[in-house]
Every structure is written in C-alpha cells, then in structure tokens.
C-alpha cells in the first residue's frame, strides 16, 4: 500500500525545513572555508620564515588525491570533487599571496627595470615607498632578467613598463606569457604630458575585494580563419564590456600566427566579463593573465 501524499501545506512546510537545513550546512561550509583561510595565512608566514615558495605542487597533488579517495568513499563524484578542491587550492594560494603583500613586518622584494635614479626606480618608490613593512628594490638591466627573478622566487613582484606615450609597447606581455606569471596591479607614472604605464607581476594572483574597481588582462590566440577577431570582439560587445587596450603580437613559428593582448574594465569573475570570456572561448584560446585594481591617481 502506497503512502498517501502529504497535504499541500505540509509539503510546503517540509520543503521549508529542508531548505533551512541546507542553508545551515552552507553556513557551516563557509565557516570551515574561513577557518581554512586563517590556517593558510599561518602557512604563508611559515613559508616566508622557511624561505619556500607559496605553491608546493607535490603537496597539492597529495591533497587532490586524498579528495578523490574520500569522495569515492562517501559516494560522491570524484571528478567534480577534485574540481572543487582545485578551486579551493587556488583560493587558498590567492589568499596567501594577498596576506604576503599585506604583512607589515616583512619587506617586499621588488624587481624593476633600470638603475639607481631611473624612471623604473622612481615608479617603484612611488608604489612601495609607503608600505609599512618596507620594500627591497633591485634593478635589472633587461626586462627578461626582472621577469625571471619573479619566476624563480628571488623577487616577490616586479614592477615593469608595459607601454608609454614616448616609446609605445614593450616586450613585457610576451615575457609574462612565456613565464606563466600574472598581473597583480598597475601604476601610472606622470611626467608632464607623457606617462608610462607599469604593471606589477607576481607568481600568484592576490584576492581583490569586490568593491574595488578592476581591470582584467587576457591573452587571446585566435583560430586561423577569416572573421575570428570580429567574432571575439563581438563577444565582448554583446556583454557591454569596455576594452581599454588591444594589441596584436606575432607568435614564433610558420605560418605566421598572432596573439592579442587585451585589457578590459571589470573582474574576470564578474557577470558581464565572465560571460564575455566564455563567448570568446568559442573562437579563440583565452588565458586570463590577471584581474587587479585599476590605477587611481591620488587626489
């Protein structure tokens, strides 16, 4: 004999009870993520003291393996569980990078292009000179050397010129692409009617508060067919995303291929930008190089 269905009012009450139970679990999950974040900050300080990188690929592989094994034991989808843990790891590393930049007691190691008294040093002093924990500036004679210092861990960040009204674009974005670094900030240095735009490069992207005005930089590698660029641009236009910079650069190889460096207003996780990027991926390879606070002139 089948059970009689519950009256409508009882069904609504049961659904309300279930939803409240889910909301309580969601709050518990977020509280656990917050506790994990605090432990991540402790881990960041321990890594600084031991002079080791923030990322440990071997440790991350162990965490992902355990997540898959535990998910299988609990009857959960192992692939989706691993995907979730990859997001959690990225969140943790981002928070650790943010914590590193905020520490008041540890000098930030900054690479710049140039020597004592050069525009690169002046820009770095303007950006990091007011940092409570101080900064250790190191000049480099070549862009590639400054980028390598960050990639290898000898510097925490590099502040390098991207473009200027006098000299146009530099090779910074090419080097960023090859080194696998991210853009974590930007700086405009004013010198009369001319200016240079600098970008801050890091190994990991720090978290950005939601209420901060952002820019996002991406690298697009287009499909080799007529109209591909127009289709990509239409993906951004349909979502109302304002592109502030677009530059084509030739890629090594034959036949010639081009990649495009594109800056836009907004954060990659924001609704409009994320939808635009998803639309662009139908016509090009898309790599998000960073979402970072947009420069704001003092005063």
Secondary structure by P-SEA (a helix, b strand, c coil): cccccccaaaaaaaaaaaaaaaaaaaaaaaaaaaaaaaaaaaaaaaaaaaccccccaaaaaaaaaaaaaaaaaacccaaaaaaaaaaaaaaaaaaaaaaaaacccbbbbbbbccccccaaaaaaaaaccccccbbbbbbbccaaaaaaaaaaccccccccccccccccccaaaaaaaaacccccbbbbbbcccbbbbbbbbcccccccccccccccccccccccccaaaaaaaaaaaaacccccbbbbbbbccccbbbbbbbbbccccccaaaaaaaaaaaaccccccccccccccccc
